[in-house]
Amino acid sequence: MKIVLIITSSSEKTVAWKERERYVKEFCETIESRLEKVKVRYTTYDKLHFIVRNGVTQIIDTQNDMDLKQTSLVHFKNWMYETEEAPLAASYLKKHGIVFFNSEVDIPVSSGKISQMFRLGENGIPVPDTFYARRSQLRQIFSGGKLPEGFNWPLIMKATFGSKGDDNHLVTAPAQALQILDQSASDIEFVLQNFIPNDGDYRFLFVGFDKPPIIFHRQSVSGTHLNNTSKGGTGRVIHAAELPPQYLQYARRAAEVLRREIGGVDIIVDKTTGKPFILEVNGTPALATGYDTDKKLTVFVEFLERMLEAEEEE
């Protein structure tokens, strides 16, 4: 039995969802009645769970209790309201050879943290185990007291579009997680990650791929899990030779996969296992602020000079 899935938005920017859901359901039933050996189902973007565990990615449709890769064909509707989830789902379907329409949704943009984790994980780059669902779904999970499989307390709970350590929390219990949802702005969505014990992290600042990156080691101050210098963390410049070669290899590959020639790649190392993980590739790294701005500005000016000279030579 083949499955056709229609994914639509429950956004109420046009018509109330309850009204639209009724005719979406009727539409699916009508189409199914005209096909043989085909089930036609629908779901909404806010019913999808996005999971990265041990480098393996999954997108689960909780409304129909199935992995998206179990479908035969997917139709994306109203995806312009869901520019984080929809392109990521399209990429996932493409990876598994599932036909989808409209193909315009397949845009390689990684605007939020979950899309970064997916695209990096699918390219064999180590990332923390990560779970993403809309806050309404997270509320149900925390209220039920049972975390998704493979996730344990303490957790990192951070805004999918957060920066500079804002809306980034170390959470140790369901009540604390629910309080964060209650107190945060209603338009903030969160990703969950298993906490990685560490002695700081490394920022690999690439300004073009033709030169080595600047590398900073950042370490949190007492009382916070955040290593960001913008949150009071300490920083120092280090040389690549001080680190295992694979750190630089992972950092460069991550920046290349996300096509961020100017970007800050953050690597955290589990101090119990020694395993490195890519936390993010920041496409707007602090060049004019933060630690050692003079060095960063010098490198950026040199990059611009090289690019302008190369243009003149053409």
N, C-alpha and C positions, 0 to 999 in steps of 0.2 A: 504494500500500500504506500503510494507516494504522498508526500505532505507538501502542500503549498501554504506558505505563511505570509500573512500581511502584517507588517509592523507599522503602526501608526502612532501619532502623538496624542496623549491625553491632555495636551495644552488647551486651555480655555480662552486663548487669544482670539478665536473666531467664534465657534459655537460651543455651548456647554457640552462637556464630554459625555454625560449621560445620554444626551440627545443623539450625539454622533455615534456612540457605541451601539445604540439600537439599530441604526441602519447599516453600520459596519457588520454587525452580527448577521443581519438579514441578508446582506450582500454575500457574505461567505456561504451561508446556507443555500442561497440560490445558485451560486457558481458550482458548489459541490454537487448539487442535484443534476447538473448538466455534464458532469464528468464521470468517468468510470474508474474505479479503484484509486480514487484520489480524495484525500481529506483536505479541506480548506479551513485553516485556522487563522485567528488573529491574535495579536498581542500589542502591547504598548511599550515604548522605550523605558518607561519607569518600572516595568515588570522584569527587566533583564538584570541578571547578576553577572558581573565580569570578574573572573578569577585568574590569577597567575600563581601557580604552585609548583615549586621545583622546576621552573622554566617552562612548564606546560600551561597553555592558555585554554580557557573555557568561557563560553557565553551561554548561560542557562536562561531559558524562557520559563519563568516561574508560573506563568499563567497556564501553560500547556505542559509543564513539567518535562522539558526536553532540552537537549543541547541543540543550538542552532545548526550544528553540522549534521543533524538528523533530518533536516528538511531537504526537499528536492528543488524547490524554487522559492525565492523570497521577493516580495514586492515592498519596497520602502515608500511610505506615504508621509507627508508633512515632516520630512527629515530636516528641513531648514530650521525647525525649532529645537533640534536635538543634535547640534553640530559636534558634540563630543562623542555621543554614543553611536549615532548612525554611521559615520565613516569608519569607526572602529569595527562595528558589526560587519560592514561590507568587506573590510580587509580580512576579517576572520573567515567569512564565507568564501572569499576568493582563494584563500590559502587551502581550504578544504574542497575546492572545485565545485562549489554550489552556485548555480545560476541566480542572479539577482537583477532587479530593475528598480528604478532607473539607474543606469550605470554612472550617472553624474555624481552619485553619492560616494563613489570610490575616490576620495581625495586624500593624499598622504599627509594629513595634518595631525600633529600631536599637540593639541593645545593644552590639555590637562594631564595630570599625573597618571591616570589609569591608561590613557592611550600611549603614553611613553613606555610604561611598564610592559604593555602588550607588544608593542613593536620591537622593543629591545629583546624581550624574552623570546619572541618568535625568531629572532636572528641569533640565538645562542649566546646572548650576553646576560650574565648573571644579574638578577634583580631580586629584591626582597619579595617574599610571598605577599601578594596584594589582593584585596577584595574591594569591589566597588558595587554599590547599589544606591539608589536614591534614598534620601533621608527618611521617607515614609517606610521604606523597606528596612532600613537600619533600625528604626524605632521598634518595628515588630521583632527584629532579631534580638535587640537588647532587652526588650520587655519579656521575651521568652526565656532569657537567661542562657541560651545555648548559641555559641559562636559557630560560624561555618566550619566545615571539616578542615582540619589542618591549621586552625588559628587558635591562639591561646592568649590569656592575660599574662603579662601586660601587653597592650597594643599601642601602636602609634596611630592616632586618628588625626588626619590632616586634610585641610581643604584641597580639593582637586585642582583649584586654580590659585592656591595660596603661594606666597613668596616671602622671602626674608624671615622665614620662621613664623609668620603670622598664622593664626588658626591651626597651629600644630601642637597636639597634645599627647602626653604620655598617659594612657588610661589603664586603670587597674581593676575596674569593676563596672558592671552594667549601669548602676545608678549614676556613676560619674559620666559615663558616655551619654546617657539620657539627659543629664543636666547640660552637657555641652550642646546637644541638639536644641534644648529649650532656650538656651541663652544666646545662641549664634543667630546671625541674620538668616531669614528664611530662604534666601536664594543661594546659600552656601551648601555645596554638596561635599561629602567627605569620602576619602579612601581609608581603608584599614590596612595596616601592615604589622606583621609580627615584629616585636621590638628586637633589635640587634644590639647586644652589649658591645660597647666600643670604647676606644680611647681617643675619640675625635674622628674627623673625616678629612678627606683630601679634595681640594678643588683644583681641577685641571682646566686652566683658562686658555682656550684656543682662540687665537686671533689669526685665522687662516690655517690651513693644514700644511703649508710649505715650510713652517718653522715650528720648533718644539713649543709646547705650551708652557705657561708659567704655572708652577705648582705651589699651592699653599697647603699647609697642614693647619686645621682649625680644631680647637678643643673648647668644650663648654666650660663654663665656670660652675662652681658648686651651686646646687639647687635647681638646675635645669638640665634637660636632655638635649637642648639645642646647641649645636656647634657653631651656628651662624655668628660671624663677628658683629652683625647688626643687632644681635641679641646679647652682646657682651662677651662672646667667645674670644679667645686669644688666637692669634695667627702668626705664622712665620713662613717665609719662602724656603722651599727645599729643592734639592736637585733630583732629577729623575734617577740618578745612580743610587740614591738612598733607598729606593723602593724596588720591589720585585718588578721585572720587565712587563709582566702580564697586566699590571695596573695601568700602565700607559697604553698598552695594546687595547684593553677593554675601553678605556676612556676615548681613545681615538675612534675606535669602531662605533661606539655609541653615538658620538657626534656625527660621524659619517652616515649612519643609518637614519638619523633624524635630520640630516642635511643642515646642520647648524655649524657653519664654518667659524662663526663668532659665537662662542658659547662656553658656559662653565659646566663641566662634568663633575658631579660629586660622587665620590667613592667612599663607602664606609666598610670597615673591616671588622668582622666578628672576632672579638678578642679571645673567644673560647675555641674557635675552629680555625682561625686565620683566613677564612674565606672572604674575598672581597665582593661587594655588591654595588651596582650603580644605583644611586638614589634618584638622580634626575640629570637631564641635560638642559640647563637654563639658557634659553635663547636670548635673554636680555640680562646678561651678567653685569654686575656692578663694575663699570669701568671708571666712572667719575667719582665713585664713593667707595667706602669700605677700606680694606687693608691695602697698604702700599699703592696708593693711587698713582703716584708719579711713575712707577715702573709700568703699570698697566697703560697709562696714557702714552708713554714712550713707545711701547710695543704696538699700540694701535696706530700711532702716527707713522711708524715704520711700515706697517701693513698697508696703510693708505698710499704711501709713497710707492711701494712695490706694485700695487694694483694699478695706479695711475701711469707708472712707467711702462707696465706691460701693455696697457691700452694704447699708449703712444706708439709702441713698437709695432702693433698690429696695423 
